[in-house]
Amino acid sequence: QVQLHESGGGLVQAGESLRLSCLVSGRTLPGVTVAWFRQDTGKGREFVAANTRSGYRPYYADSVKGRFTISRDTPKNTVTLQMNGLKPEDTAFYYCAASSTVILSQIRSQESYAYWGQGTQVTVSS
């Protein structure tokens, strides 16, 4: 059973940075694709970024490309999301998700992920 635990959320001002971490247990990182999604109040859950099992190529939503960086620390079994240049529209609950069977064409779809963390709140004030 894969378990995910997010940390690192908080309240920051626009332009500042935050670093989210997703600790993966129950499976080693080379065996899973890990993604970040976010959901703001009253809105649907949206894809943010993903790091494939190989860790070779990251995927980003257009809205965060150039500002967010997803990376993995294999020895620590952790995937991080470095968020720079935060904007008020980045405010949301951020979730870590994982799957060992993601098809690349569906990597941005939340239905591709079987395992989810509890989430962490990110609030960006203007």
Secondary structure as GFF3:
##gff-version 3
##sequence-region A 1 126
A	DSSP	beta_strand	3	7	.	.	.	ID=ss1
A	DSSP	beta_strand	10	13	.	.	.	ID=ss2
A	DSSP	beta_strand	18	25	.	.	.	ID=ss3
A	DSSP	three_ten_helix	29	31	.	.	.	ID=ss4
A	DSSP	beta_strand	33	39	.	.	.	ID=ss5
A	DSSP	beta_strand	46	51	.	.	.	ID=ss6
A	DSSP	beta_strand	58	60	.	.	.	ID=ss7
A	DSSP	beta_strand	68	73	.	.	.	ID=ss8
A	DSSP	three_ten_helix	74	76	.	.	.	ID=ss9
A	DSSP	beta_strand	78	83	.	.	.	ID=ss10
A	DSSP	three_ten_helix	88	90	.	.	.	ID=ss11
A	DSSP	beta_strand	92	99	.	.	.	ID=ss12
A	DSSP	three_ten_helix	104	106	.	.	.	ID=ss13
A	DSSP	three_ten_helix	110	112	.	.	.	ID=ss14
A	DSSP	beta_strand	115	116	.	.	.	ID=ss15
A	DSSP	beta_strand	120	125	.	.	.	ID=ss16
###
